[in-house]
């Protein structure tokens, strides 16, 4: 990848490091203050913020393929969930004899279902390193194989969206089955500790939060690196006029395949960090609705801008946490209205709006080339 | 004169059933024997009553089974019915009133399980002769299920006397089954030949048992031949049933997808709220049903479904037009944005319905002409509502094809799809055509909702079940081709049902989804793609 552009200006680096330091150091410090202090951050907020960080990483992953390469994947929830399941399997094996049935090898649900031995695909998940490799490998390989077939046969636009949705739908149905060996409807839960640290201890939660923020920061740098490289330029070009790029002699398929796979890996990592913080992973993460919701985070923040994806994920999920708590009926109305409003009125999202308000000239919106997407 | 007539009548009554008098005596004796304390003699009496073939024994045996038969202190058998703290006593055979008694003056005739099965068998052979045709048929089937050697004579008598062909065939099978168990060698061979014409799974297992128990090579061979022909027929029926189930599932998929074939296939609009149009159609059906219940006489109730079809079409069609005018028209050419916006609409519609009607499922009842079904040979049942949906789906498809091909609106629609600018230049109001086309697609989805309300739950999530399937059907069949949609729906339905016994329902579905994903790689424009020469398509 030849550089065409520096990643950040010096001032940009300063901003990045400053925000990163506030999030990664400031928040845990505030949480560690004695409870009597007015500035103390309550314990329950730490995993919540960690959850937002995971969502932001997931949004970043989708923005990379959708905002830059123009591939609207409606299956990113599946990559997220697969990473989560890989982590969940490790955490399940860590429970050991502390489960309800006290079986040293088999997780509770397998004992309950009368399984006699561990299925082969559970082997190795008692090692943290192996599980981490799987977190990257499983979503990555799935995305690579899927993308290899899809991009090579030039499935584009809405067709690709629909078959990615079918992919997550198929996985959703499959993971509901008890025979799959992933806990069926209930999924994996009741985790006790990670790497020997108690998951319910505030210190472990701070650690997981910091890990999520660092992963988010590294993910942001990686995406920034990709989008600022020559490959990034190519992605923008093929988003706006794929055929033209093809005719100019670029190998569009490999560019897309690389981006799609990288994005799936990021989503998997986000899922792996998400699971220990919320304490459960179940098939509902695969539901097609979840995957579409990720798209709205990106759209609200402003697609095609990495920062926008981060902001969108945090803003929408904050609204969700707040509204599902105070007015549960209203949340779906608000979410639905967000979908409509953002697509109709603010296609550039929050960042686009902010840019307009500051009257700073921004790059023109990704104008659809006639016949590029909409041709039946 | 009247006096003379009375005398004559009495004389006739006394003379006519001379033989009957002897039977009546037997009956009374046997019924009296039921009062015995010994279970074996009670069982002997029950068997004898069954073999006697006198219909008057039926209420006695029923009373015995229900525990309403008592003995009095002077060892008389009575039927006792509780009446406040006393019992009213009746004669068990002719139900003449015999006064009252307290509960310590009478003693219940005890019944054990062995007696119960004997009572059932005896009742079975008694109803074989008397009773209405459907009772006789049930009795014949019962005799087939629990063959008893004692009943062979009763069966044979009933078989000889039977006129109803259906009952006679059932009796023939029961008789053959009984003879196969206990009969002479010739009778057994003849019985095997009779049984070979059946498709009843229990006859099959009876034959297998008898083959394993028999030493006679000729009988073994005859049974093997019979089993071969039964198995062949059963397999054929199994295939036919699976095929029908597949077509039935296909018709449901087709109904769910036809509307999408218009909005997505013809207009190119990714309408994620399509499932919610189906859901709204189902809720319209529910409302129409409640209106019929509340305001119309009950005999009109069966017609509610007929009224619900146009109602659902109008309601969802109107919502579709509003949706097109309000949102979708601003997004033409930006399909990914359309997808997100209509997804938002679908979320709001779901929540709206949940707010108005509540989250639990609503009960939509089948009208009487759609309940039940008919039984095929071999025990498979086909329900009327499946057939009604099958017919309805083809009617909808046919009418839609006519609208597209034979009406001015259809002509305009096709023209706008092919070349919007040229159509506009020719004076077609393209905006109106867009709105009406979207309304038509949504309205058809609403009609699908009417049909789906008859076979599944009506809940706010109804649409989400069908949305992925509908897209799969349209994409698999080929976008823009009604015939492709038909072929796609039927293929998916049949393949799903063929896979179900092999892989289980859920895994079968997963396999189908994966197969479609792979298929789209091979033919990105579906089975029946419209051919074009543009670089993009």
Interface residues (C-beta under 8 A of the other chain):
Chain A: X72 X146 X149 X150 X152 X153 X154 X155 X157 X158 X159 X161 X162 X163 X165 X166 X167 X169 X170 X173 X174 X176 X177 X179 X243 X288 X289 X292 X295 X296 X299 X329 X332 X333 X335 X336 X337 X338 X339 X340 X342 X343 X344 X347 X368 X370 X371 X372 X373 X374 X375 X376
Chain B: X265 X266 X267 X268 X270 X272 X327 X330 X331 X332 X333 X334 X335 X336 X337 X338 X339 X340 X341 X343 X344 X345 X346 X347 X348 X350 X351 X352 X354 X355 X417 X464 X467 X468 X471 X472 X475 X479 X480 X504 X506 X507 X509 X510 X513 X514 X516 X517 X518 X520 X521 X522 X524 X534 X535 X536 X537
